[in-house]
Amino acid sequence: MRMKTAIISLVCLLITALTLVYLYRDDIFQHIQDPGQPFQTYKRPTPPDYSKKDAWLSLPDLSQDSFEHPSKGDVFVVVPSVYRGGKHWNLPSDDLKRKRKLERIVRPNYVTPYSDAGRLFAPFYRQASLYAYMTQREDARMAQNLAYQDVKRAFRYFLKNSPPERPIVLVGHNQGASHVERLLADFFSGPENEDNFKRLAVAYVINYPLTKSLLEGPMEGIPVCQTASQSRCIVAFGAFAPDEGDIAERFGSRLLAYDGEEYSSVKGQALICVNPLLWTQSEDYAPARLHKGGVAAEGLDLETRPAPLPRQAGAQCQDGLLLIDKPRSRSLRRPLKVGGKFRTLPSNLFYEDLRLNAVQRVESLIEDNVLPRRAKLLDGFEVQEIEESPIGEVVDVTPQATEEEN
């Protein structure tokens, strides 16, 4: 009898423990990811050298004349988070496990959709850990800023190798979108950045909050896209399924955005939402029949295009959030795992919508005739440098007689 009572008590304790773990699973996950040291004393990982190919998840052949490339633009993609934290505030540059994850999952879902719009540039960078986005500590702000400094250096390299006649497409997903917001402020806003702004086909800020105050401050002069073909504008949205209310709440109140001086909370601020099925800020519901297709790809190279799954979900902008129907395919839903609300999805619900739209906006910018045009170099034509003669030197141009003429 005592044995039976003890077993029952043990089972009850186990059930209670499992229930507590389930209820506080995100708090436990967050606690485990804490690096346990101040950022000020943290030894930073070695920065990437963007003059080397191994610092890039995707880099075109820069020895090839860009005129020969089949696409007409240049695309700079800042990839989403894959590093949870634990030992580091920022992802070490030599972390091969995460590099493989970026190559296997992130690249086919979040980089290759834009290959038809332009040459693909996607840097590896010392991305801030997921933990840095779970807390509003000063350490987290420093980790995010370190990640941006890598992105900024990579973007300078991109600009150096992107000819002025090619439209620019900026893309950021998740953490990458927060860095794209700063790129827009630093390189596309204001009179000093007019030449870059003329080249901007579109900037996609996806699954990270973009506040209206940023567009009135550090990003002043860059409008929100109002149509599917408009260029020199921003598309921004954060998408949430019906059972992701807590994730949506965190998105709108706990994340930080750079306001031109520091990272500050987005809580209480109005957010931008452009519906990727309508390409407007309208709060009208867009039915699933307008959805071009989502993708859950893994292990594909840049040349292999996955088959999209169309008509998976309708979408509607409400109070700055994009509320989506539960995708019909399980592969496009958020996986059930500890810390799932913080993780990057191994799928891209709007893959095909974004792919087609990026091409459309690049073509639209080219048709505006605001960019310089360059003709193709003739085959076999060589440019020879001609040295000027020194001033005052007399050059004898009198024909000389040959021996036969003498």
LOMIRO-208757 format. One record per residue (C-alpha): x, z, y. Coordinates in steps of 0.001 Angstrom, whole numbers, plus 500000, padded with zeros to 6 digits. Last residue first. Example, Ala and Ser with C-alpha at 12.3 -4.5 7.8 and 13.67 -1.06 7.14 Angstrom:
BEGIN
513670507140498940/512300507800495500/
This chain:
BEGIN
566184397856556059/562545397608554862/563558398116551221/565556401230552146/562465402733553777/561916402940557485/560720406251558928/557357406473560658/557560408304563994/555772411698563767/558644413751565120/557333417282565759/558449418942568941/558406422743568818/557137424263572069/554694426639570465/555459427226566801/553576424907564428/550336426250562941/550308426948559247/547524425361557292/545986427392554425/544564425314551645/541028425714550290/540646424085546921/537765421919545814/537753421291542093/534025421849541786/532338421998545184/531479425491546429/527756426184546450/526216426520549877/525662429872551521/522594431050553362/522389433938555803/519396436271555529/516345436267557810/514700433223556228/511474435086555332/511400433139552051/514423435112550844/512573438368551528/509536437188549567/511640436095546596/513237439554546432/509784441151546738/508346439110543869/511312439781541603/510962443531542154/507217443306541490/507615441634538115/510006444259536777/508143447173538354/504842446262536706/506645445547533430/508292448964533234/505355450987534599/505113453523531736/508878453866531385/509920455698528234/512311458412527012/510821460708529705/513354462664531735/513129466365530968/511781469116533204/508227469377531856/509542469177528312/511524472397528614/510842473157524975/509421470079523257/506190468084523130/507156464547524131/505590463111527320/503459460091526476/504557456462526299/505373456511522569/501930457997521863/500357454698522886/497021454955524673/498572456444527789/496617459448529134/495091458209532361/497256458446535457/497145460573538588/499630459392541203/500154462301543594/500072462258547416/496680463947547705/495140461533545186/496590458156544202/494817456623541198/496043455107537947/494660453400534823/496568453574531582/497884451550528634/496702448071529523/499970446438528476/502666447519525953/505901445805526967/508153443945524490/511759444992525023/514230442670526792/517635442310525186/520455441127527461/521299444571528808/521753446060525352/519036447928523471/519576451379521943/516148452790522675/513055451413524360/509711453036525162/508121450391527382/505039450185529563/502986447132530507/501194445047533114/498524447656533956/495662445957535769/493340446259532730/493979450011532854/491714450419535870/493030451063539417/491111453900541060/490924453624544836/493046456130546746/494691453298548675/498406453651549341/498937450052548243/500817448277545454/497622448048543351/498917448889539858/502035450606541189/499867452933543363/501931453919546392/501952457679546991/503708459369549914/503578463160550160/502176465439552858/504140468676553202/502974472133552150/505871472689549773/508561470019550077/511273472676550101/514494472075552045/517825470450551247/519926470369554396/520631468470557601/518853465128557406/515774466514555675/517113466363552113/514261467064549694/513805470112547466/511365470601544599/508987473537544274/505687472531545905/504488469031545111/506485468347541956/505926471880540625/502171471446540957/502346468061539226/504278469619536330/501664472381536073/498878469787536047/500432467758533259/497471467585530863/495674464842532838/498806462627533096/501117462726536114/502951459998538054/505139460630541118/505062457758543574/507125455913546157/507435452236547140/509513451762550289/509776448797552668/511957445871553734/509783443373551805/506027442973551432/504942441074548319/502751443615546523/501174444883549758/501334448005551946/504939449072551333/505904452232553236/507882451581556400/511577452154557197/511961452776560941/512651456476560689/514287457487557435/516000460630558819/512889461738560732/509416460190560725/509857458760557245/511249462113556096/508178463882557549/505909461726555389/507442463365552341/508927461533549364/508579463600546194/510544462517543106/509005460589540224/509945457138541547/511489456176544887/511641452369544648/513339450719547625/512400447128548418/513862443793549550/516396445497551815/518692442837553284/517449443171556869/517925446948556542/521592446483555706/522178444435558873/520199446904560994/522235449910559910/523617450854563336/520134450425564831/518684453258562708/517767453682559036/519255451648556192/522596453216555188/522420456993555668/518656457587555609/517974455098552821/520917456424550838/519509459939551255/516163458912549760/518017457083546995/519656460402546063/516250462052545563/515171459030543520/518114459456541145/516909462966540341/513708461361538941/514067457581539088/515884455780541888/515955452068542629/517302450140545618/516832446357545651/519139444466548004/518678440820548991/521736438539548590/523033436484551563/525228439348552807/527449439301549684/527426442463547502/530901443620546487/531682445893549447/528067447046549483/528328448166545851/531588450017546500/529876451841549359/527018452595546982/529390454147544453/530824456423547142/527300457491548173/526286458126544559/529324460364544077/528537462259547300/524941462566546101/525954464470542971/527972466926545059/524931467427547324/522727468259544363/525230470839543124/525445472376546596/521654472652546842/521562474306543430/524161476856544487/522027477687547537/519292478804545135/516018476870545092/515708476870541322/514502474485538622/516150471392540119/519700472762539784/518756473754536224/518303470075535408/522015469706536053/523228467839539132/524508464373538370/528259463856538366/527827460104538577/527710457104536264/526901454149538439/524186451507538008/524831448057539522/522666445269538109/522789441714539438/519374440819540740/515599440603540442/515502439489536803/517676442455535776/515294444982537356/513595446238534207/517106446703532718/517880449943534555/515182452544533749/514074451973530161/516976450078528565/519609452031530566/518102455501530169/517767455569526385/520914454406524580/523368453981527462/522355457155529287/522223459017525996/525695457730525125/526985458955528467/525346462311527772/527281462756524522/530477461339526035/530754464066528666/533958462854530372/532506462698533900/531247466278533607/527555466668534515/527120469078537406/526333472792537594/528161473289534335/528073475465531225/524322475716530614/522977472603532306/520187470242531258/522047466942531646/519967463761531299/518701463381534849/517585460009536220/519656456896537039/520522455641540500/519986451871540355/521538449413542823/520112445894542442/521639442747543931/519433439736544575/519017436088543591/519101436147539808/520737433329537834/524304434285538863/526452431298539894/526257432108543607/527636435575542774/530976433897542077/532319435487538910/535206437954539212/532653440665539945/531283440514536418/528217442704536842/528299446506536498/525974448703534449/526566452277533305/529505452300535667/532593454511535892/534054452711532856/534391449550534959/537035451009537241/536993450715541056/534263453347540949/536685456124540029/534413458932538843/535015462467540184/536711465035537905/534331467904537185/534107470680539783/535551474084538957/532854476587539940/533931479302542367/531584478205545171/528937477105542664/528454480706541645/528685481401537900/526152481861535085/525611478162534465/521834478883534198/520459476564531485/519416479395529133/517342481063531862/515417477863532567/514547477355528907/513372480974528656/511198480512531757/509866477245530305/509068478860526951/507265481826528509/503888481286526811/505438479790523665/508057482548523329/505381485173523939/503175483667521210/506112483478518809/506885487149519406/503261488183518928/503021486167515715/506231487750514451/505053491237515360/501760490626513558/503594489314510494/505840492379510463/502850494704510756/501094492933507868/504253493155505755/504624496861506515/500991497528505615/501432495685502296/504572497657501502/502822500932502359/500000500000500000/
